[in-house]
């Protein structure tokens, strides 16, 4: 095997190792987001925008603005499948996004394994660890509006 082929093989193995060592979610960055995807329990993606400024979240739907504050960390869950655990950050009392009410809303940062960058609002009360790789049945993903694919 020539030197170039060995280097290519070594880099491929290193990239695979880094992917296999999935870490938890990234920090929640300030910015502007829009609803991008929703779980089957939520249904259609609601026309909701989200502005994050520090620990304050402002959701917009039509002409209605709803504000939430980031609170404490919840328990740790598998939030970045296949192995990345993290603790969602609570958002206070219930929150209605589109037709769905999140009884115990929380936010999870981007997992870094898909584009565009996303943050996810989950309902901690929808926990079902037997359902598959992501343990919450009520969630809405928001994407960073600075990404042209959002």
C-alpha positions as a printed Julia matrix, in Angstrom:
150×3 Matrix{Float64}:
   0.0    0.0    0.0
   1.46   3.38  -0.92
   1.81   6.26   1.5
  -1.2    8.19   0.11
  -3.49   5.16   0.44
  -2.31   4.6    4.02
  -2.99   8.23   4.91
  -6.46   8.07   3.33
  -7.26   4.86   5.2
  -6.03   6.33   8.51
  -8.11   9.48   8.04
 -11.19   7.41   7.21
 -10.76   5.33  10.36
 -10.26   8.49  12.46
 -13.4   10.09  11.02
 -15.39   6.92  11.7
 -14.09   6.81  15.28
 -15.1   10.43  15.86
 -18.57   9.73  14.48
 -18.95   6.65  16.68
 -18.03   8.72  19.76
 -21.2   10.79  19.53
 -21.21  13.48  22.17
 -24.21  15.21  23.64
 -25.96  18.3   22.33
 -24.28  21.64  21.71
 -24.99  24.73  23.75
 -28.1   26.7   22.78
 -26.99  29.65  20.68
 -28.8   32.97  20.43
 -30.31  33.5   17.01
 -33.38  33.22  14.84
 -34.99  29.89  14.08
 -38.13  28.55  12.41
 -40.08  25.34  12.83
 -38.54  22.77  10.5
 -39.81  19.31  11.47
 -42.22  17.76  13.95
 -42.89  14.35  15.43
 -45.87  12.29  14.31
 -47.67  13.11  17.57
 -47.4   16.84  16.78
 -48.43  16.35  13.14
 -47.87  19.06  10.55
 -45.03  21.47  11.2
 -46.66  24.56  12.75
 -45.77  27.99  11.31
 -43.79  29.02  14.4
 -40.68  31.18  14.57
 -38.27  31.34  17.48
 -35.86  34.06  18.56
 -33.35  33.16  21.25
 -31.56  35.93  23.13
 -29.44  34.51  25.92
 -31.83  32.55  28.14
 -35.01  34.15  26.74
 -36.98  32.41  24.01
 -39.68  34.26  22.05
 -41.99  32.14  19.94
 -44.0   33.81  17.19
 -47.1   32.43  15.52
 -49.15  34.76  13.35
 -49.34  37.93  15.47
 -48.98  36.16  18.83
 -45.69  36.22  20.73
 -45.02  33.85  23.63
 -41.96  34.19  25.85
 -40.25  31.42  27.83
 -37.16  31.41  30.05
 -34.54  28.7   30.16
 -34.44  27.15  33.59
 -32.71  24.19  35.13
 -31.4   21.1   33.44
 -33.72  18.11  33.39
 -32.56  14.52  33.8
 -30.1   13.17  31.27
 -31.51  11.28  28.28
 -30.31   9.92  24.95
 -30.9   13.08  22.89
 -28.26  12.64  20.16
 -28.68   9.09  18.87
 -27.02   6.68  18.72
 -25.15   7.33  21.98
 -25.06  11.04  22.82
 -26.65  11.82  26.14
 -27.59  15.24  27.4
 -29.87  17.05  29.8
 -32.59  19.16  28.15
 -33.03  22.64  29.63
 -36.5   23.27  31.05
 -38.62  26.16  29.77
 -41.04  26.72  32.63
 -44.78  26.08  32.53
 -46.71  24.6   29.63
 -46.22  26.02  26.17
 -48.54  25.86  23.15
 -46.91  25.68  19.74
 -49.4   25.39  16.93
 -52.19  23.07  18.04
 -49.9   21.14  20.41
 -49.45  21.84  24.12
 -46.12  20.92  25.66
 -46.95  20.25  29.32
 -43.28  20.2   30.42
 -41.35  21.99  27.66
 -37.58  21.79  27.39
 -34.96  22.65  24.8
 -32.12  20.53  23.39
 -29.18  21.93  21.41
 -27.93  20.76  18.02
 -26.39  17.29  17.81
 -24.1   18.19  14.92
 -25.06  15.24  12.75
 -27.42  16.93  10.28
 -27.66  20.18   8.38
 -29.05  22.74   8.84
 -28.21  23.25  12.53
 -31.22  22.58  14.74
 -32.52  23.01  18.24
 -35.39  20.88  19.48
 -38.3   21.71  21.77
 -39.44  18.54  23.55
 -42.21  17.78  25.99
 -40.58  16.01  28.93
 -44.0   14.57  29.81
 -43.98  12.67  26.49
 -41.02  10.51  27.54
 -41.2    7.0   26.1
 -37.78   5.37  26.26
 -39.11   2.24  24.53
 -40.15   3.99  21.32
 -36.81   4.16  19.56
 -33.65   6.22  19.42
 -35.15   9.54  20.59
 -37.18   9.19  23.81
 -39.79  11.97  23.39
 -42.97  11.63  21.33
 -43.84  15.36  21.26
 -41.15  17.5   19.68
 -40.6   20.26  17.16
 -37.23  20.87  15.54
 -36.27  24.43  14.68
 -33.52  25.3   12.19
 -31.17  28.26  12.12
 -32.57  30.72   9.58
 -29.08  31.87   8.57
 -28.65  28.5    6.83
 -29.99  28.64   3.25
 -31.35  25.08   3.63
 -33.59  26.09   6.53
